[in-house]
Every structure is written in C-alpha cells, then in structure tokens.
Amino acid sequence: MQDDGHLSVPWRRTHPKAACLFAPAVLLAASPALAEVPMGITGATRTQLFAALLALLLLVLALSWKLLRNRRQLVAMRRALNAALAVRNPLLAMLPELVWFKDTDGVYISCNPTFGRLLNASVEQIVGKTDFDFHRTALARDWRRHDKAAVRNGAAVDSEEWLTFADNGHSALIQITRTPVYGDDGRLIGIMGLGRDITAQHKIKAELRQRESYQRALIDNFPFLVWLKDTDGRFLAVNAPFAQACGADDAESLVGKTDLDIWPRELALGYQTDDRAVMASRRKKEVVEQGEDDGRKIWLETYKAPVLDDDGRLLGTVGFSRDVSERTQAELELQRERDLFSAGPVVVFTWTAEEGWPVSHVSSNIEQVMGYTAEEMTAPDFRFVRIIHPDDSARIAREVERYLRQGIDRFEQSYRLSHKHDGYAWYRDFTRVTRDARGEVVSLRGYLVDQTEIKAMQLAVEEERRRLKYVIEGTNVGTWEWNVQTGETRLNERWAQVVGYRLNQLVPVSIDTWTRLAHPDDLERSGRLLQKHFAGELDCYECEVRMRHRDGHWVWVLDRGRVFEWDADGKPLWMAGTHQDITERKRTEARLRDSEHRLNAAVGQA
C-alpha cells in the first residue's frame, strides 16, 4: 500500500512506463535469435516469423498503453477524493452528515468519522470492505440496489431509511442521497453517499399532520359554516357545511376560489367589502342578518376576524356563520315580553350577588310603578336593601342566604318596598338564580308584583280568622269541615274533647268518625236534614244528636253547619260547622219537663 498523504489506494508495483520500454527490449533480444535462424528456412517462413514477433510487440505496446491510461484514471480519482472526501480533511471530519465513497464494485474507498459511527468502525477498518461486511444481508442488498439505481439514472437518487447507529444503539431517520461520480473522461469512478439525520423534521411533520387532522376534524364537526381566506379573498379551507351551503361536491373543490365564484354577485361583493374592512381595521366583526332559505325567513349570525402570524403580519381572514333563527326568535319574544312588562305592573330586577344587592338592570316601568328612575336604581352606589322595610330586611336576607346555600334557584318572597313618593307598599317577588359552571351565584333575577291590595285582604282575612278563633275559643265549641264528595273531614281539638278524646286519638279522621260515635237513632234524622239543606230547602243544617262519650255515656251535641263550596254541577263540595255540648241544657230541660209533669199531676189530683 502506498500513502499519498490523503488517501490510501492500492497501486500495482510494475510501473506502466516499464511496460512501454519492455517492447523494444523484447525486439532487441529477439534479433540475435532471428539472425541465427537456419538458412534452410524459406523466405516465406522467415516472413511469417517476423510477423509474429511484430504482432507480439504490438500487443505489448497495447497493454502498456492501457496500463498508462488506467493510471491516469486512478490519479484523477485520487485528486477527486482528495478534493471532496479526504479522510484527513478537518472540514469533512467535522460534518454531522454521513459521507462515504465506493468504487463501482461497492468497495468503500473513503468515508468520514460520522459514517464510521453508523458502522462502529474506524475509517481504516471500513476502507476496502463492502456493505455485506457490516450490514444484514437484506439491508446490504438494498444499499447495493440503490447504488445501481443512481448509476442507472445517471443522477442523484434519494431515499429515507431508519438506521441504528452501531456505536450507541440510537435509531434515526436518515435521508440518503447517492450520486454517481465520473472522471475527467466521463467514465464512472464510483458512488458518493450523503446521509442527513431528519428525525426531528420527521417528528415535526408528523405533529403538523396530526394537528392538521385535529383542526380538520374540528372544522368539519362544527355545526355551522366555517372558512379561511388569504389576503386576496381566496378560500384556503372550508368545512363540509360550507360546501353543502354552496352546493359544492366537497370542501376541497372550493379551495382557491373566491366569493364571486360561488355566491351571487351582489352578495359576494358585500362579503368582500366586509373582508377588506376586517383586514384594514384588524378587528373582528360580528353581524346578525336576515336571509331566506327555501322561502323561509332565517337569521344568520356571521363572525369574521383577521388572521395574523406571530410577527403581526396579516395572513387573511377567518369566519363562521350559523343559523340563529331560533335564538333570535326567542330574543324577539323576550323583547315583546319586556315591552309588556314595561307597560304593566310587573317590575323586572337583576341583582348582582354582592353585599346590599346592587341592581345591574331594571325594567323601564320602574318609574311608573315605584317612582324611581332606572338610572337611580342602577347607579354604582345604589343598594336594593336600602328600600326594603326595616322590619322585613333581616328576614329577607336570611331567607335568601338559606335558599342560595341549599342550591334552591327558584323561590318566592313577600316584603315591603319604599315607594319614592308614597311610602311603603307590599310586593310579591318571584326570584330566579343564575349560576356559573362551578355553581357560583352570578346574579339574581326577580319579577316584582305590587300586592298591596292583596296583602291588605290577606291581613283582613287573617284578622277575621283570629277573631273567629277567639269566638270559637270563647264559645267553647268544636269545629268541623267535611268534603261531602270524598268524605275527608277536619276536626279541631275541642270537637274531640266533647266526646272525651284528644284529637290524635281519633286519627285517621273521616266522616266515619262521626257516624261511629253518633247515636244510631239520631243518624237518620240528621241525614234527612242534610238532604234538605243540600236541596236548598233549608238555609243551614241544624240537628241535636247524641254522641257516645269515651267513658260510655251519651253526650248531647248541637250540630250546625252550612255548605260553603259547590262543584260545577251544583253538588255540595265543602261544608263547615260546629259542635256545641248541650248536655247540661238537655238535662235542665228534662228536669223542667219532669217538674211540669209533677205539677200537672198535682193540679189534676186537686
């Protein structure tokens, strides 16, 4: 082996020039032999002999010329390798890429240290060997096939392969470029290989593809129209609902087109004007417009926004549009409802969940109902608790706190509020609580109805009930209520005391409680009187009956009552009355009758 300082290449020890000198030497050496040729040999034979020697000389010269030409090719190859793939070239050694060179038979002529890491061998150990000395047979054959493909194409051939570096077991995706190398005379010298680690790029591309898949799935699964345009208004991407709205076969067929290609001209020009406005202002735009779909009026909510890169450069616009007819119709209905409230007695309040209940919104009829303006009520320093009657505020606060703590989101309350000019009035408050996703209270919405007159009547009824209660307690009578149709019966404690019981000892109470305790001889008479009252013959029912006391004796009761509710067919529904213990009166009457009998008897005897 001869080392030229750059590349180790095997050379023949016989110099080609020696072969060129060898031919004349052969001819000179052969001359004495030719001179001693026997004279008996004919001239023709001698000529043939000289011709053979001349042919031999020419053959030797041809061989010498071929050796000289091969040497020149090897020198050219050596120069090329020294220029590009010199093992000791510091630049080549520092390259992170894999670099190698093979001859036409697949024998490694040179490589850099990075390639040596792949095979876990030094440059000296690799030179002179083939892929079959380092790789699996299948991989070695693939590499040889790729080399031949590069030669066959006469140009570089690229491939991507997952390779494992033998020095540390690290696997990487390598992009390999194999290029045929030719000498100065155009003849093939060998194959140069260059390998670049593209694992990171491959991972980034895979992540981008995955992200694009997610984005595509997100766009396609939106229930409304979605699109993306460049700064010239060309569609970059749309989803399936958008394509369906355009009447296109698929979303991809719309990429590269503009609004003018798919929408009526007037409509398209309007869309383009909106796009230019969004890009010029670099602000989003939202609009709700009325349109038609198969003759049906619909409302469309459209959103457009500029698309900017990380450096703030404008890339285009993004937008979506959805049918909000149902929501808009609900809002219109709500507005009509608010209009009705504004003209009626119901005041709508919205309070924030803060101390003192600040008012964030109040209906416009607040002034005609309570004398305050909406601006006064929603002022930053106004608190709703200020207009609640002092006797009611603590109770209302406790009730609201309990409702919110227990998660009750709908409740009713009655309390007094101060009218701006006319003192306090009673209001019925129907409140609904709004909470966020975490269950925290966001606001409270209340519908307040003036119930001053109703409250006055309720107070009057309560006062009447109190008086009635005092009367009942003062007269010491029992009370009863009877549902004539179902038999349901309600008794008070005094009713049970008359017959020697406590009320809970008679449970369950029904009309059977009465029939079980009443004297059988009196039930028939009681029934006849009831029927006359039901028929309108008697204004009220009144009957003296005997009832069995718990101790076993009979108690006389004055049973009175009247129907106070009738059903739609005119049949008695609810009836109420009293039981008065008249036992002592009946005893007195009996004694008077006895005295009268004795007196009459005495007078008759006289």
MONOR-V421190 format. One record per residue. N is the residue number from 1. D_LAST is the distance of its C-alpha to the last C-alpha in Angstrom with 2 decimals. Layout:
# MONOR-V421190
[[N & D_LAST] [N & D_LAST]]
This chain:
# MONOR-V421190
[[1 & 183.16] [2 & 184.28] [3 & 182.02] [4 & 182.71] [5 & 180.30] [6 & 177.49] [7 & 177.02] [8 & 178.18] [9 & 179.69] [10 & 181.96] [11 & 185.47] [12 & 188.45] [13 & 191.29] [14 & 193.98] [15 & 194.45] [16 & 194.81] [17 & 198.03] [18 & 199.62] [19 & 199.08] [20 & 200.82] [21 & 203.89] [22 & 203.74] [23 & 204.95] [24 & 208.39] [25 & 208.85] [26 & 208.38] [27 & 210.93] [28 & 213.53] [29 & 213.02] [30 & 213.50] [31 & 216.76] [32 & 219.16] [33 & 217.63] [34 & 218.28] [35 & 221.86] [36 & 222.49] [37 & 221.33] [38 & 224.04] [39 & 226.29] [40 & 226.00] [41 & 222.59] [42 & 222.80] [43 & 221.96] [44 & 218.89] [45 & 217.53] [46 & 218.26] [47 & 216.43] [48 & 213.39] [49 & 213.41] [50 & 213.52] [51 & 210.72] [52 & 208.56] [53 & 209.23] [54 & 208.40] [55 & 205.10] [56 & 204.27] [57 & 205.07] [58 & 202.81] [59 & 199.96] [60 & 200.32] [61 & 200.29] [62 & 197.12] [63 & 195.34] [64 & 196.43] [65 & 195.07] [66 & 191.68] [67 & 191.42] [68 & 192.24] [69 & 189.59] [70 & 186.92] [71 & 187.78] [72 & 187.25] [73 & 183.82] [74 & 182.87] [75 & 184.03] [76 & 181.91] [77 & 178.92] [78 & 179.51] [79 & 179.66] [80 & 176.40] [81 & 174.65] [82 & 176.07] [83 & 174.76] [84 & 171.25] [85 & 170.38] [86 & 172.58] [87 & 170.95] [88 & 171.95] [89 & 170.89] [90 & 168.36] [91 & 166.44] [92 & 166.01] [93 & 164.93] [94 & 162.17] [95 & 160.72] [96 & 157.18] [97 & 157.90] [98 & 159.44] [99 & 163.08] [100 & 165.48] [101 & 168.60] [102 & 169.79] [103 & 172.99] [104 & 173.04] [105 & 172.59] [106 & 169.38] [107 & 171.05] [108 & 169.72] [109 & 172.41] [110 & 170.32] [111 & 166.76] [112 & 165.02] [113 & 163.11] [114 & 159.69] [115 & 160.63] [116 & 161.76] [117 & 158.21] [118 & 156.98] [119 & 159.37] [120 & 159.29] [121 & 163.10] [122 & 165.79] [123 & 167.91] [124 & 170.89] [125 & 168.81] [126 & 167.71] [127 & 171.08] [128 & 172.87] [129 & 169.76] [130 & 167.46] [131 & 163.69] [132 & 163.81] [133 & 164.75] [134 & 161.50] [135 & 158.80] [136 & 157.09] [137 & 159.08] [138 & 156.53] [139 & 156.44] [140 & 160.24] [141 & 160.61] [142 & 158.20] [143 & 160.20] [144 & 163.42] [145 & 161.90] [146 & 160.86] [147 & 164.40] [148 & 165.91] [149 & 163.48] [150 & 164.66] [151 & 168.27] [152 & 167.54] [153 & 165.80] [154 & 168.45] [155 & 165.70] [156 & 162.97] [157 & 160.14] [158 & 156.74] [159 & 154.22] [160 & 151.20] [161 & 150.86] [162 & 148.66] [163 & 151.11] [164 & 150.63] [165 & 152.97] [166 & 154.53] [167 & 154.95] [168 & 151.21] [169 & 149.26] [170 & 147.92] [171 & 147.22] [172 & 147.77] [173 & 148.04] [174 & 151.69] [175 & 153.06] [176 & 156.62] [177 & 159.36] [178 & 162.47] [179 & 165.54] [180 & 168.96] [181 & 171.90] [182 & 175.29] [183 & 178.76] [184 & 181.17] [185 & 182.58] [186 & 179.15] [187 & 178.93] [188 & 175.71] [189 & 175.84] [190 & 172.34] [191 & 168.59] [192 & 166.91] [193 & 163.24] [194 & 160.76] [195 & 157.23] [196 & 154.43] [197 & 151.11] [198 & 148.41] [199 & 145.43] [200 & 143.76] [201 & 144.31] [202 & 143.00] [203 & 139.85] [204 & 139.36] [205 & 139.88] [206 & 137.41] [207 & 134.84] [208 & 135.51] [209 & 135.09] [210 & 131.84] [211 & 130.62] [212 & 131.64] [213 & 129.73] [214 & 126.63] [215 & 127.05] [216 & 127.61] [217 & 124.51] [218 & 122.54] [219 & 123.78] [220 & 123.28] [221 & 119.74] [222 & 118.59] [223 & 116.17] [224 & 117.89] [225 & 121.42] [226 & 123.84] [227 & 127.49] [228 & 130.37] [229 & 133.28] [230 & 136.56] [231 & 137.68] [232 & 139.16] [233 & 135.86] [234 & 136.91] [235 & 134.25] [236 & 134.91] [237 & 131.81] [238 & 128.68] [239 & 125.85] [240 & 124.78] [241 & 121.94] [242 & 124.49] [243 & 126.93] [244 & 124.19] [245 & 123.26] [246 & 126.93] [247 & 127.29] [248 & 129.95] [249 & 130.58] [250 & 130.42] [251 & 130.39] [252 & 134.06] [253 & 135.24] [254 & 134.01] [255 & 135.93] [256 & 138.68] [257 & 137.15] [258 & 135.68] [259 & 132.66] [260 & 134.91] [261 & 135.68] [262 & 132.08] [263 & 129.90] [264 & 130.15] [265 & 132.59] [266 & 130.16] [267 & 127.79] [268 & 130.66] [269 & 132.14] [270 & 128.78] [271 & 128.60] [272 & 132.14] [273 & 131.36] [274 & 128.42] [275 & 130.67] [276 & 133.30] [277 & 130.70] [278 & 129.32] [279 & 132.83] [280 & 133.87] [281 & 130.81] [282 & 130.52] [283 & 126.77] [284 & 124.22] [285 & 122.58] [286 & 119.17] [287 & 118.07] [288 & 115.32] [289 & 116.53] [290 & 115.01] [291 & 116.84] [292 & 116.40] [293 & 116.43] [294 & 116.64] [295 & 115.07] [296 & 112.24] [297 & 111.99] [298 & 112.31] [299 & 112.65] [300 & 115.48] [301 & 115.76] [302 & 119.42] [303 & 120.78] [304 & 124.46] [305 & 126.24] [306 & 129.88] [307 & 131.48] [308 & 133.65] [309 & 135.76] [310 & 135.84] [311 & 138.40] [312 & 136.32] [313 & 138.49] [314 & 136.73] [315 & 136.70] [316 & 134.48] [317 & 130.79] [318 & 127.84] [319 & 124.78] [320 & 121.72] [321 & 119.43] [322 & 116.02] [323 & 113.43] [324 & 110.57] [325 & 108.83] [326 & 105.58] [327 & 105.59] [328 & 106.63] [329 & 103.91] [330 & 101.37] [331 & 102.77] [332 & 102.51] [333 & 98.90] [334 & 98.27] [335 & 99.95] [336 & 97.77] [337 & 94.76] [338 & 96.02] [339 & 96.48] [340 & 92.89] [341 & 91.79] [342 & 93.98] [343 & 92.14] [344 & 88.67] [345 & 86.30] [346 & 87.43] [347 & 89.93] [348 & 92.22] [349 & 93.45] [350 & 95.98] [351 & 96.09] [352 & 98.72] [353 & 97.61] [354 & 98.62] [355 & 96.89] [356 & 94.86] [357 & 95.15] [358 & 98.02] [359 & 97.63] [360 & 100.53] [361 & 99.20] [362 & 96.45] [363 & 95.81] [364 & 97.01] [365 & 93.52] [366 & 92.83] [367 & 93.59] [368 & 91.16] [369 & 88.38] [370 & 88.89] [371 & 91.46] [372 & 94.19] [373 & 97.51] [374 & 98.76] [375 & 101.72] [376 & 99.44] [377 & 97.44] [378 & 100.55] [379 & 102.54] [380 & 104.04] [381 & 102.12] [382 & 98.71] [383 & 95.99] [384 & 92.80] [385 & 90.75] [386 & 91.27] [387 & 88.94] [388 & 86.08] [389 & 83.16] [390 & 83.51] [391 & 80.02] [392 & 80.99] [393 & 84.65] [394 & 84.17] [395 & 81.59] [396 & 83.82] [397 & 86.85] [398 & 85.04] [399 & 83.78] [400 & 87.22] [401 & 88.92] [402 & 86.55] [403 & 87.04] [404 & 90.83] [405 & 90.93] [406 & 88.86] [407 & 91.06] [408 & 88.31] [409 & 90.20] [410 & 87.35] [411 & 84.36] [412 & 82.05] [413 & 81.03] [414 & 79.16] [415 & 80.36] [416 & 81.10] [417 & 84.57] [418 & 85.93] [419 & 86.81] [420 & 89.95] [421 & 88.38] [422 & 84.57] [423 & 83.39] [424 & 81.86] [425 & 80.53] [426 & 79.07] [427 & 81.30] [428 & 80.89] [429 & 84.08] [430 & 85.16] [431 & 88.09] [432 & 90.75] [433 & 93.25] [434 & 96.93] [435 & 98.84] [436 & 102.51] [437 & 103.99] [438 & 103.33] [439 & 99.66] [440 & 100.13] [441 & 98.07] [442 & 100.27] [443 & 97.80] [444 & 94.19] [445 & 93.31] [446 & 90.03] [447 & 88.24] [448 & 86.03] [449 & 83.31] [450 & 81.52] [451 & 77.83] [452 & 76.63] [453 & 74.08] [454 & 72.97] [455 & 72.76] [456 & 70.68] [457 & 68.24] [458 & 68.25] [459 & 67.53] [460 & 64.71] [461 & 63.26] [462 & 63.62] [463 & 61.91] [464 & 59.06] [465 & 58.81] [466 & 58.72] [467 & 55.91] [468 & 54.04] [469 & 54.63] [470 & 53.24] [471 & 50.17] [472 & 49.64] [473 & 50.18] [474 & 47.87] [475 & 45.00] [476 & 45.69] [477 & 45.65] [478 & 47.80] [479 & 50.24] [480 & 51.70] [481 & 54.51] [482 & 54.99] [483 & 58.00] [484 & 56.40] [485 & 59.76] [486 & 60.93] [487 & 57.77] [488 & 59.18] [489 & 56.37] [490 & 56.50] [491 & 53.79] [492 & 53.61] [493 & 52.95] [494 & 49.34] [495 & 48.49] [496 & 49.59] [497 & 47.84] [498 & 44.42] [499 & 44.84] [500 & 46.56] [501 & 50.18] [502 & 53.27] [503 & 54.81] [504 & 58.00] [505 & 56.03] [506 & 54.95] [507 & 58.52] [508 & 59.56] [509 & 56.86] [510 & 56.23] [511 & 53.47] [512 & 53.17] [513 & 51.88] [514 & 48.81] [515 & 48.29] [516 & 48.79] [517 & 46.07] [518 & 43.52] [519 & 40.71] [520 & 41.93] [521 & 38.71] [522 & 39.14] [523 & 42.89] [524 & 42.60] [525 & 40.21] [526 & 42.51] [527 & 45.50] [528 & 44.10] [529 & 43.41] [530 & 46.92] [531 & 48.54] [532 & 46.80] [533 & 48.11] [534 & 51.57] [535 & 51.56] [536 & 50.76] [537 & 47.32] [538 & 45.73] [539 & 47.40] [540 & 46.35] [541 & 44.79] [542 & 41.45] [543 & 39.42] [544 & 37.04] [545 & 38.33] [546 & 38.14] [547 & 41.33] [548 & 42.21] [549 & 43.03] [550 & 46.15] [551 & 44.08] [552 & 42.32] [553 & 38.87] [554 & 37.83] [555 & 38.08] [556 & 36.50] [557 & 39.18] [558 & 39.20] [559 & 42.43] [560 & 44.05] [561 & 47.58] [562 & 50.10] [563 & 53.49] [564 & 56.22] [565 & 59.30] [566 & 60.19] [567 & 63.33] [568 & 65.97] [569 & 64.23] [570 & 60.91] [571 & 59.25] [572 & 57.08] [573 & 59.23] [574 & 57.58] [575 & 53.91] [576 & 52.41] [577 & 48.95] [578 & 46.72] [579 & 44.32] [580 & 41.59] [581 & 39.55] [582 & 35.87] [583 & 34.53] [584 & 32.81] [585 & 31.24] [586 & 30.02] [587 & 28.52] [588 & 26.73] [589 & 25.47] [590 & 24.26] [591 & 22.46] [592 & 20.82] [593 & 19.77] [594 & 18.37] [595 & 16.42] [596 & 15.20] [597 & 14.21] [598 & 12.30] [599 & 10.61] [600 & 9.88] [601 & 8.67] [602 & 6.26] [603 & 5.07] [604 & 5.36] [605 & 3.75] [606 & 0.00]]
